[in-house]
Structure formats: structure tokens, C-alpha cells
Amino acid sequence: MPSPLIRLHPDDNVLIARDGLGLGQSLPDLDLRVRAQVPAGHKIAARRIAQGETIRKYNVVIGVAGRDIEAGDHVHTHNVELADFQRDPGFCLDAVPVAPVAPDEQARFLGYVRPDGRVGTRNFIGILASVNCSATVIKAIAAHFDAQRLAAYPNVDGVAAFAHTSGCGMSSPSEHFDVLRRTLAGYARHPNLAGVLIVGLGCERNQVDALVDTQGLARDPRVRTLVMQDSGGTRATIAAGIAAIEAMLPAANDCARSEVSARHLKIGLECGGSDGFSGITANPALGAAMDILVRHGGTAILSETPEIHGVEYLLTRRAASREVGEKLLARLAWWERYAAGQNAQFNGKVGHGNQQGGLANIFEKSLGSAMKGGSTPLQAVYEYAEPIDQPGLVFMDSPGYDPVAVTGQIASGANLICFTTGRGSMFGSKPAPTLKLASNTPMFRRLEEDMDINCGPVLDGELSVAQMGQRIFEQILLAASGRRTKSELLGLGDHEFVPWHLGIVS
């Protein structure tokens, strides 16, 4: 029988409960007696920890003892304090070159090769709103194309509307304005879209013509536009939009999958609703899968900047150059200014579900979150929704809020999303599908209709992290080739387009 407690590193002073522990429970093999009710995934003290002493998990500092903690005590938010500490970035010290797989031996999947050479994993037609004022119109256009009307176009995955809450009442020029346009443009040119219709109102700050011109979309024959005030209003624009999509459908249906190298995969990495097992099973296993992907020439996109806070040195030490490491630190410094004085996750406290799952603060959350990126060198750092043109492991700046982070990753070019969860996040995305990875078997079984991959066998002793990583990589290839994910089968993804809202509303 496996031990009821997990020791992650010989120098750790906390242990992880494999299952729930009862008050007074004796653990003779560890010479411990449990001094509290401890839920599965939570920590107990392996020895006495004096007030002010650092608390170590994976031999990484996740906080300090807020009071004296006795051996066997529950170690959590009630006795752990977040304390910043000096972290040596150690630029490039741990960057080990990747041994690439020869091109003719790279893994393959079935994708849609676009005229510019990029490859899609899905074949949608997209409708974008330039402003919230055209959101109802684009949703009405998309709703027209139900399963019955698309039956004649079997190679088209659907018509998806991407509405948002901004586009006007915002400062311009501004960082917020730039981010919105960059995000919309990233979707408009996404390889998972065979055609795009952009619909505006006419008087908004984010003018359709200027959006198309400034973002270089005017040269793309797949992009069409409509302006409601010029088209006769709501009903007339809906009718014109339906006609425009009908004209696009035959060409979209002519697209067919062909066998391509895995180097064309760009995987957005996300985690949400994490627990104490996420950093033991799902996140490191996904990291192992990304190491395989990088060796095969693909791209892994790590994001959620607040969720590397405290362990960023693990990435700067793997930076391919000092410049890359400095750029990552610059984004964290921006976040310190952005979050100053706010009760934000970046400043320490994690969400309710994370706490319930056993994570005490942002440093502990970050420790698991960063593992999704695997072990290969960090090749580049990008701003939110900036086009990603560098293969290998890269970082894209984003909030930790899942819909916002994934929206940015897709805008940057991610053609598939891998989402780890310990509590059970119900998330899906379009036009890039989401694979959800469960950190533990009980949650996977409880929410099997929503979860794609169970990483619990790592905890159960049935698979190593490396073996689980290989299994994840194989599932990625199947999903990229067209096998529907659980979120696709449930119809998720129509409401998860959430561009990062940075600026004031005036």
C-alpha cells in the first residue's frame, strides 16, 4: 500500500496527504500523529517548524510559518504567511539544448494547411465584433447556421461568433486599445478559421476600416466586413451577414485535412481550479508532453504571469538568452505596478477553489503552474496576443483568469489548448479546442463528461510522469487530427472569448 503521505523532496518540511487524514491518526512509518483533520491534497508538517522559518515544498520556498507549527499539524492559510524573498535569476544557467527529432521522424497529425503554410486543427468560419454594440448581430448571424443548415458542408466545424464588451468608451491610443486590436486581428488570421466576417456599428472608436488597415488584414482575401450604420441597421446587417457567410461556406468546405508534422502544433497551456495534486500529476505530466512536443519541433505557450510569481527564477535559469530572461522579469515588474494596492492574486491570495484544494498562496500555486512548461529552454517572451513566431517553449504575458489567458493564447496562434485542473474547471474554447486534464482519479470519475485525460494514475502509482506525458502527447495528436474533445461535445466555447480589459471606461 502506498504511504498516506507524499514527500516531494528530502529537504521538504511539509508532506502531502494522499487521502484525507483524521485527527489523531497514527502514522508509525513516519513517526507522526496527525493533529487535525487534513483533506486530501493538503499539507502537514513533517517536523516542528518555528515561527518565521521558511516552509519548503519541492525544496522551494512557498512561505514562512506565521506561528510555531508542530509535527503533524495541518499547514495551510491559517499558519502560512507569504513572505517575499531574494531570488537569483541565474540567467541561462539551467538551459540545456534540446535534442531534436529528425524531420522525417517527427510525429504526424491530420491538419488543415492554409495558404500561408500555417496549419489549423479545426475548420471554422468566424464572426468578430469590433465593438460590443454589434455583439447581438454577430450572435444572430452565427445562430442562423445550425446543424441542419451546415449539413451540406461536412468539412466545416461551425460558424462561431466572437463577441466582447469593449471597442468604445475607451482611451485611444492606449495599451488597452492596442491589446484589443491585436486580439481581434489574431483571431481574424487564425489558422483554425477558413473565413472571417468583422461587423462594426459605425461610430465606435475601434473603427472596422482602421482595424483592418492597421493590423494588416486588408491583404487577406478571407476577411470580409460590414458596418451596421451603413448596412441599414440590425435586421439588414443580419441578413447581409448571413449572405456573406453563405458565400464563404463552399470554399471552407473544400478544405480537407492532410498529414503534417507535429512541428505545426502550438499548444496553449492553462490551469484552473488547481489542487494540491496538480503540481504532482497533471502539471508535470503536461510538462513532460511539452518536452516531447518541443523535440518534435512544436511550440508550447506558457502564460498566466501572476501564476509564475515567486518561481520565475525557475524559468529565467532556463532562458535561452539573458535578453529573454530580462524580458520575463520586466513583465513581472509591470504586474507589480499594475496590481499595487489591489487585493489581487498576484499579491498573494489565491482563489477559493485553490485554497479548498490545498494551495495556501500564490507562490505554492505558481510552483505547480510553472511545471506545465516542462524542462526545455525558454526561447522567447511575448506580450498578450502578440503573434508567436518562435518554436519551442515560449511565454505569453496574461492574467491568470482562464478565459482571458486562453483568448490571448489563441490570438497569439495556439491551435490547441491543454487545460489542467484539480477541482474540475468546466471550460471550452473556439476556434482552438480545449483538452482538460484531471489531476486526480476521484475528480475525473465524478466529472468524466467534462474531463478528457485522467492524470490520477501518476498519484495512484500506475504510471510515471514520463509515461503520463507520452499518453498526453498521443491524445494531443488525436485531438489535433479532429477527434472531438469533451468540451466540444458539450458545446462549450461560444462565451469564452474574453479579451484582456486593461483600461478605464469613459
C-alpha positions as CSV (number, residue, x, y, z in Angstrom):
1,M,0.0,0.0,0.0
2,P,1.4,3.5,-0.8
3,S,2.1,5.8,2.1
4,P,-0.8,8.1,3.1
5,L,1.7,11.0,2.8
6,I,3.8,12.1,-0.1
7,R,7.3,13.5,0.4
8,L,8.2,15.5,-2.7
9,H,11.9,16.3,-1.8
10,P,14.2,15.1,1.0
11,D,14.6,18.6,2.3
12,D,10.9,19.5,2.5
13,N,9.4,20.2,5.9
14,V,5.8,19.5,4.7
15,L,4.2,16.3,3.4
16,I,1.2,16.0,1.2
17,A,-1.9,14.0,2.2
18,R,-2.6,11.3,-0.4
19,D,-6.1,10.9,1.1
20,G,-8.0,12.7,3.9
21,L,-6.4,12.2,7.3
22,G,-8.3,12.1,10.6
23,L,-7.5,13.9,13.8
24,G,-5.2,11.6,16.0
25,Q,-4.4,9.2,13.1
26,S,-1.1,7.5,13.7
27,L,1.5,7.3,11.0
28,P,4.0,4.9,12.6
29,D,6.3,4.6,9.5
30,L,6.8,8.4,9.7
31,D,6.7,8.6,13.5
32,L,3.9,11.1,13.2
33,R,0.4,11.6,14.7
34,V,-2.0,13.8,12.8
35,R,-3.0,16.8,14.9
36,A,-6.0,18.0,12.8
37,Q,-8.5,16.9,10.1
38,V,-6.5,17.2,6.9
39,P,-8.2,16.9,3.5
40,A,-6.6,15.1,0.6
41,G,-4.0,17.2,-1.2
42,H,-3.3,19.4,1.8
43,K,0.0,19.6,3.7
44,I,1.0,18.6,7.2
45,A,4.3,19.4,9.0
46,A,6.9,16.7,8.7
47,R,8.7,18.2,11.8
48,R,8.4,21.2,14.0
49,I,8.6,24.5,12.1
50,A,9.4,27.5,14.2
51,Q,7.6,30.8,13.6
52,G,9.3,32.7,10.8
53,E,11.0,29.6,9.4
54,T,10.6,29.0,5.7
55,I,8.2,26.4,4.5
56,R,9.6,24.2,1.7
57,K,7.7,22.2,-0.9
58,Y,9.8,20.6,-3.7
59,N,12.6,22.3,-1.7
60,V,11.2,25.6,-3.0
61,V,10.1,28.3,-0.5
62,I,6.3,28.8,-0.5
63,G,6.1,30.9,2.6
64,V,7.0,31.3,6.2
65,A,5.4,29.9,9.4
66,G,3.1,32.5,10.8
67,R,3.4,30.8,14.2
68,D,5.0,27.7,15.7
69,I,3.9,24.6,13.8
70,E,4.2,21.2,15.4
71,A,4.9,18.0,13.6
72,G,1.6,16.6,12.3
73,D,-0.1,20.0,12.2
74,H,-2.2,21.0,9.2
75,V,-0.1,23.5,7.2
76,H,-2.3,26.0,5.3
77,T,-3.6,29.5,5.2
78,H,-4.1,29.8,8.9
79,N,-0.4,29.3,9.7
80,V,1.4,30.2,6.5
81,E,2.3,33.7,5.5
82,L,3.5,34.9,2.2
83,A,6.9,36.5,2.5
84,D,8.9,37.7,-0.5
85,F,12.5,36.7,-0.6
86,Q,15.5,37.3,-2.7
87,R,15.5,35.2,-5.9
88,D,18.6,34.9,-8.0
89,P,17.5,34.8,-11.7
90,G,20.6,32.8,-12.6
91,F,20.0,33.7,-16.3
92,C,20.6,30.7,-18.6
93,L,22.3,28.5,-16.0
94,D,20.0,25.6,-16.5
95,A,19.3,25.9,-20.2
96,V,20.1,22.6,-21.8
97,P,19.9,22.4,-25.6
98,V,17.1,20.2,-27.0
99,A,18.0,17.1,-28.9
100,P,15.5,17.5,-31.9
101,V,13.8,14.6,-33.6
102,A,14.8,14.4,-37.3
103,P,12.2,15.9,-39.6
104,D,11.3,12.6,-41.2
105,E,10.8,11.0,-37.8
106,Q,8.6,13.7,-36.3
107,A,5.1,12.8,-35.1
108,R,2.3,13.5,-37.5
109,F,-1.3,14.6,-37.3
110,L,-4.1,15.5,-39.7
111,G,-4.5,19.2,-40.1
112,Y,-5.7,22.0,-42.4
113,V,-2.8,23.5,-44.3
114,R,-3.6,27.2,-45.0
115,P,-2.2,29.2,-48.0
116,D,0.4,30.9,-45.8
117,G,1.7,27.5,-44.6
118,R,0.2,27.6,-41.1
119,V,-1.9,24.6,-40.0
120,G,-5.3,24.5,-38.4
121,T,-6.7,21.8,-36.1
122,R,-10.3,22.9,-36.8
123,N,-12.1,24.5,-39.8
124,F,-14.5,27.2,-38.6
125,I,-15.9,30.4,-40.1
126,G,-15.6,33.2,-37.6
127,I,-17.6,36.4,-37.0
128,L,-15.9,39.1,-35.0
129,A,-17.5,42.2,-33.4
130,S,-15.4,45.4,-33.5
131,V,-17.4,46.7,-30.6
132,N,-20.0,45.4,-28.1
133,C,-22.7,47.3,-30.0
134,S,-22.5,44.7,-32.8
135,A,-22.4,41.7,-30.4
136,T,-26.1,40.8,-30.8
137,V,-25.9,41.0,-34.6
138,I,-22.9,38.6,-34.9
139,K,-24.6,36.1,-32.5
140,A,-27.8,36.2,-34.6
141,I,-25.8,35.6,-37.8
142,A,-24.0,32.6,-36.2
143,A,-27.2,31.2,-34.7
144,H,-28.7,31.0,-38.2
145,F,-26.1,28.4,-39.2
146,D,-27.4,25.5,-37.1
147,A,-26.6,21.8,-37.7
148,Q,-29.3,21.4,-40.3
149,R,-28.1,24.4,-42.4
150,L,-24.5,23.2,-42.1
151,A,-25.3,19.6,-43.0
152,A,-24.3,20.2,-46.6
153,Y,-20.8,21.4,-45.5
154,P,-19.4,18.4,-43.6
155,N,-15.8,19.8,-43.6
156,V,-16.9,23.0,-41.7
157,D,-16.8,22.7,-37.9
158,G,-19.2,25.5,-37.4
159,V,-19.8,29.3,-37.6
160,A,-18.6,30.9,-34.4
161,A,-19.4,34.4,-33.1
162,F,-16.7,36.2,-31.0
163,A,-18.4,39.0,-29.1
164,H,-16.8,41.1,-26.4
165,T,-17.6,44.0,-24.0
166,S,-15.3,46.7,-25.3
167,G,-14.4,48.6,-28.5
168,C,-15.7,52.1,-27.5
169,G,-15.7,54.2,-24.4
170,M,-12.0,53.5,-24.0
171,S,-8.9,55.7,-24.3
172,S,-7.3,55.7,-27.7
173,P,-4.5,55.5,-28.3
174,S,-3.8,53.3,-25.3
175,E,-2.4,49.9,-24.3
176,H,-5.9,48.7,-23.8
177,F,-6.8,49.8,-27.4
178,D,-3.7,48.1,-28.8
179,V,-4.4,44.9,-26.9
180,L,-8.0,44.7,-28.2
181,R,-7.0,45.2,-31.8
182,R,-4.1,42.8,-31.6
183,T,-6.5,40.2,-30.1
184,L,-9.2,40.7,-32.8
185,A,-6.5,40.5,-35.5
186,G,-5.1,37.3,-34.0
187,Y,-8.4,35.6,-34.3
188,A,-9.1,37.0,-37.8
189,R,-5.9,35.5,-39.2
190,H,-6.1,32.3,-37.0
191,P,-5.3,29.1,-39.0
192,N,-8.4,27.4,-37.5
193,L,-10.7,29.9,-39.3
194,A,-11.3,29.3,-43.1
195,G,-13.0,32.7,-43.4
196,V,-13.8,35.7,-41.2
197,L,-16.6,38.4,-41.1
198,I,-15.9,41.5,-39.0
199,V,-19.0,43.5,-38.0
200,G,-19.0,47.0,-36.5
201,L,-21.6,49.6,-35.6
202,G,-20.0,52.6,-37.3
203,C,-19.4,55.3,-34.6
204,E,-17.1,53.3,-32.2
205,R,-13.5,54.2,-31.5
206,N,-12.4,50.8,-32.8
207,Q,-13.4,51.6,-36.4
208,V,-13.6,48.5,-38.7
209,D,-11.6,50.0,-41.6
210,A,-8.9,51.2,-39.3
211,L,-8.8,47.8,-37.5
212,V,-8.4,46.1,-40.9
213,D,-5.7,48.5,-42.1
214,T,-3.6,48.8,-39.0
215,Q,-3.5,45.1,-38.4
216,G,-2.6,44.1,-41.9
217,L,-5.9,42.3,-42.5
218,A,-6.7,44.2,-45.8
219,R,-4.4,41.9,-47.7
220,D,-6.2,38.7,-46.5
221,P,-8.9,37.6,-49.0
222,R,-10.6,35.6,-46.3
223,V,-11.7,38.7,-44.4
224,R,-15.0,40.5,-45.1
225,T,-16.5,43.4,-43.2
226,L,-19.9,45.0,-42.5
227,V,-20.9,48.2,-40.7
228,M,-24.4,48.4,-39.3
229,Q,-24.9,52.1,-39.8
230,D,-24.1,51.7,-43.4
231,S,-25.9,48.5,-44.0
232,G,-29.4,49.6,-42.9
233,G,-29.5,48.6,-39.2
234,T,-29.9,45.5,-37.2
235,R,-32.1,43.3,-39.4
236,A,-30.5,44.4,-42.6
237,T,-27.0,43.7,-41.3
238,I,-28.0,40.2,-40.0
239,A,-29.3,39.4,-43.5
240,A,-26.2,40.8,-45.1
241,G,-24.0,38.8,-42.7
242,I,-25.9,35.6,-43.4
243,A,-25.4,36.1,-47.1
244,A,-21.7,36.8,-46.6
245,I,-21.2,33.5,-44.6
246,E,-23.2,31.6,-47.2
247,A,-20.8,32.8,-49.8
248,M,-17.8,31.7,-47.7
249,L,-19.1,28.2,-46.9
250,P,-18.3,26.4,-50.3
251,A,-14.6,27.4,-50.1
252,A,-14.4,26.5,-46.4
253,N,-15.9,23.1,-47.2
254,D,-13.3,22.5,-49.9
255,C,-10.7,22.4,-47.2
256,A,-9.5,18.9,-46.3
257,R,-7.2,17.5,-43.7
258,S,-3.8,16.2,-44.7
259,E,-0.9,14.6,-42.8
260,V,1.6,17.2,-41.4
261,S,4.4,17.3,-38.8
262,A,3.7,18.0,-35.2
263,R,6.0,21.0,-35.5
264,H,2.9,22.8,-36.7
265,L,1.3,22.4,-33.3
266,K,1.1,25.5,-31.0
267,I,-0.3,24.4,-27.6
268,G,-1.6,27.0,-25.1
269,L,-1.0,25.8,-21.5
270,E,-3.6,26.7,-18.9
271,C,-4.5,25.6,-15.4
272,G,-7.5,26.5,-13.2
273,G,-9.3,25.1,-10.2
274,S,-6.0,23.7,-9.1
275,D,-5.4,21.5,-6.0
276,G,-2.5,20.0,-4.1
277,F,-2.1,17.2,-6.6
278,S,-1.9,19.5,-9.7
279,G,1.8,20.0,-9.1
280,I,2.4,16.3,-8.6
281,T,0.4,14.8,-11.5
282,A,-1.3,16.9,-14.2
283,N,1.1,19.8,-14.5
284,P,4.4,17.9,-14.6
285,A,2.9,15.3,-16.9
286,L,1.8,18.1,-19.2
287,G,5.3,19.5,-19.0
288,A,6.7,16.1,-20.0
289,A,4.3,16.1,-23.0
290,M,5.5,19.6,-23.9
291,D,9.1,18.4,-23.8
292,I,8.2,15.7,-26.4
293,L,6.4,18.3,-28.5
294,V,9.4,20.7,-28.4
295,R,11.7,17.9,-29.5
296,H,9.3,17.3,-32.4
297,G,9.6,21.0,-33.4
298,G,6.3,22.3,-31.9
299,T,5.5,25.2,-29.7
300,A,4.4,25.3,-26.0
301,I,2.9,28.5,-24.8
302,L,3.1,29.1,-21.0
303,S,1.1,32.1,-19.7
304,E,-0.6,33.4,-16.6
305,T,2.1,35.8,-15.4
306,P,0.7,36.1,-11.8
307,E,1.0,32.3,-11.6
308,I,4.8,32.2,-12.1
309,H,5.2,34.9,-9.4
310,G,7.7,33.5,-6.8
311,V,9.1,30.8,-9.0
312,E,10.0,32.9,-12.1
313,Y,13.7,32.2,-11.4
314,L,13.0,28.6,-12.5
315,L,12.3,30.0,-15.9
316,T,15.0,32.7,-16.1
317,R,17.5,30.0,-15.3
318,R,16.3,28.1,-18.4
319,A,16.2,31.2,-20.6
320,A,17.9,30.8,-24.0
321,S,19.5,34.2,-23.5
322,R,19.8,36.8,-20.9
323,E,17.6,39.1,-23.0
324,V,14.8,36.5,-22.8
325,G,15.1,36.3,-19.0
326,E,15.2,40.0,-18.6
327,K,12.0,40.4,-20.7
328,L,10.2,37.9,-18.4
329,L,11.3,39.9,-15.3
330,A,10.1,43.1,-17.0
331,R,6.6,41.7,-17.4
332,L,6.6,40.7,-13.7
333,A,7.7,44.2,-12.7
334,W,4.9,45.6,-14.8
335,W,2.5,43.4,-12.9
336,E,3.8,44.6,-9.6
337,R,2.9,48.1,-10.6
338,Y,-0.4,47.1,-12.1
339,A,-1.5,45.1,-9.0
340,A,-0.1,47.5,-6.4
341,G,-2.7,48.3,-3.7
342,Q,-5.2,45.8,-5.1
343,N,-6.5,42.6,-3.5
344,A,-5.3,40.6,-6.5
345,Q,-3.9,37.1,-6.8
346,F,-0.5,38.5,-7.8
347,N,-0.2,39.9,-4.3
348,G,-0.6,36.5,-2.6
349,K,-4.1,35.2,-2.1
350,V,-5.4,32.5,-4.4
351,G,-9.0,31.7,-5.3
352,H,-11.4,29.9,-3.1
353,G,-11.2,26.6,-5.1
354,N,-7.4,26.6,-5.0
355,Q,-7.5,27.1,-1.2
356,Q,-10.0,24.3,-0.8
357,G,-7.7,22.1,-2.9
358,G,-4.8,22.7,-0.6
359,L,-2.9,25.6,-2.0
360,A,-2.0,28.2,0.6
361,N,-0.9,31.2,-1.5
362,I,0.3,32.3,-5.0
363,F,3.9,31.0,-4.5
364,E,2.6,27.5,-4.0
365,K,0.1,27.8,-6.9
366,S,2.9,29.2,-9.1
367,L,5.2,26.2,-8.2
368,G,2.7,23.8,-9.8
369,S,1.6,26.1,-12.6
370,A,5.2,26.6,-13.9
371,M,5.6,22.8,-14.3
372,K,3.3,22.8,-17.3
373,G,6.2,24.3,-19.4
374,G,8.4,21.2,-18.9
375,S,12.2,21.4,-18.8
376,T,13.3,22.8,-22.2
377,P,14.9,26.3,-22.6
378,L,12.6,29.3,-22.6
379,Q,13.0,30.6,-26.1
380,A,11.0,33.9,-26.1
381,V,8.7,36.1,-24.2
382,Y,5.7,37.8,-25.9
383,E,3.1,40.3,-24.8
384,Y,-0.6,39.4,-24.7
385,A,-2.0,38.3,-28.1
386,E,1.3,39.1,-29.8
387,P,1.9,36.7,-32.8
388,I,4.2,33.8,-31.7
389,D,6.8,33.0,-34.4
390,Q,9.4,31.2,-32.3
391,P,9.1,27.4,-31.8
392,G,9.9,25.7,-28.5
393,L,8.8,26.8,-25.1
394,V,7.7,30.4,-25.0
395,F,5.9,32.6,-22.6
396,M,3.0,35.0,-23.3
397,D,2.1,37.6,-20.7
398,S,-1.5,37.3,-19.4
399,P,-3.7,37.4,-16.3
400,G,-4.4,34.1,-14.5
401,Y,-8.1,34.4,-15.3
402,D,-8.7,31.4,-17.6
403,P,-10.9,32.9,-20.4
404,V,-8.7,36.0,-20.7
405,A,-5.4,33.9,-20.8
406,V,-6.7,31.4,-23.3
407,T,-8.2,34.2,-25.5
408,G,-4.7,35.7,-25.7
409,Q,-3.0,32.4,-26.4
410,I,-5.4,31.7,-29.3
411,A,-4.9,35.2,-30.6
412,S,-1.2,34.5,-30.5
413,G,-1.6,31.4,-32.7
414,A,-2.4,28.5,-30.3
415,N,-4.3,25.9,-32.4
416,L,-5.0,23.7,-29.3
417,I,-5.3,24.3,-25.6
418,C,-4.3,21.9,-22.8
419,F,-6.0,22.8,-19.5
420,T,-5.1,21.1,-16.2
421,T,-7.4,21.2,-13.2
422,G,-7.7,19.6,-9.8
423,R,-11.1,20.9,-8.8
424,G,-12.8,20.4,-12.2
425,S,-12.9,23.5,-14.4
426,M,-15.8,23.4,-17.0
427,F,-14.1,25.2,-19.8
428,G,-14.0,25.1,-23.6
429,S,-12.8,27.3,-26.4
430,K,-13.2,28.1,-30.1
431,P,-11.8,28.1,-32.6
432,A,-9.0,26.2,-30.9
433,P,-10.4,23.2,-28.9
434,T,-9.5,22.5,-25.2
435,L,-8.3,19.2,-23.8
436,K,-8.9,19.1,-20.0
437,L,-6.5,17.1,-17.8
438,A,-7.7,16.0,-14.3
439,S,-5.1,15.9,-11.5
440,N,-6.7,13.0,-9.6
441,T,-8.9,10.0,-10.3
442,P,-11.8,10.7,-7.9
443,M,-12.5,14.1,-9.6
444,F,-12.0,12.5,-13.1
445,R,-14.6,9.9,-12.3
446,R,-17.0,12.4,-10.8
447,L,-16.7,14.8,-13.8
448,E,-15.8,12.4,-16.6
449,E,-18.2,14.0,-19.0
450,D,-16.1,17.2,-18.8
451,M,-12.6,15.7,-18.4
452,D,-10.5,14.4,-21.3
453,I,-7.5,12.8,-19.6
454,N,-7.0,11.4,-16.2
455,C,-3.6,12.1,-14.7
456,G,-4.5,10.4,-11.5
457,P,-2.6,7.2,-12.4
458,V,0.6,9.1,-11.5
459,L,-0.7,9.5,-8.0
460,D,-2.1,6.0,-7.9
461,G,1.4,4.6,-8.7
462,E,0.2,3.1,-12.1
463,L,2.2,5.4,-14.4
464,S,5.3,7.6,-14.1
465,V,5.2,11.3,-15.0
466,A,7.1,10.5,-18.2
467,Q,4.7,7.7,-19.2
468,M,1.7,10.0,-18.5
469,G,3.4,12.7,-20.6
470,Q,3.7,10.3,-23.5
471,R,0.0,9.4,-23.1
472,I,-1.0,13.1,-23.2
473,F,1.1,13.7,-26.3
474,E,-0.7,10.9,-28.1
475,Q,-4.1,12.4,-27.0
476,I,-3.0,15.8,-28.3
477,L,-2.2,14.3,-31.8
478,L,-5.7,12.7,-31.9
479,A,-7.5,15.9,-30.8
480,A,-5.4,17.9,-33.3
481,S,-6.5,15.4,-36.0
482,G,-10.1,16.1,-35.4
483,R,-11.3,13.9,-32.5
484,R,-13.8,15.9,-30.5
485,T,-12.8,17.0,-27.0
486,K,-15.3,16.7,-24.1
487,S,-15.9,20.5,-24.2
488,E,-16.7,20.3,-27.9
489,L,-19.2,17.5,-27.4
490,L,-20.8,19.7,-24.7
491,G,-21.0,22.7,-27.0
492,L,-18.7,24.9,-24.9
493,G,-16.7,27.8,-26.4
494,D,-19.3,30.3,-27.5
495,H,-18.9,32.6,-24.5
496,E,-15.2,32.2,-23.6
497,F,-13.8,34.9,-25.9
498,V,-12.7,37.4,-23.3
499,P,-10.0,39.9,-24.4
500,W,-8.0,41.4,-21.6
501,H,-9.6,44.7,-20.4
502,L,-6.8,46.9,-19.2
503,G,-8.0,50.5,-19.4
504,I,-10.6,52.8,-18.0
505,V,-14.2,53.0,-19.3
506,S,-15.2,56.6,-20.0
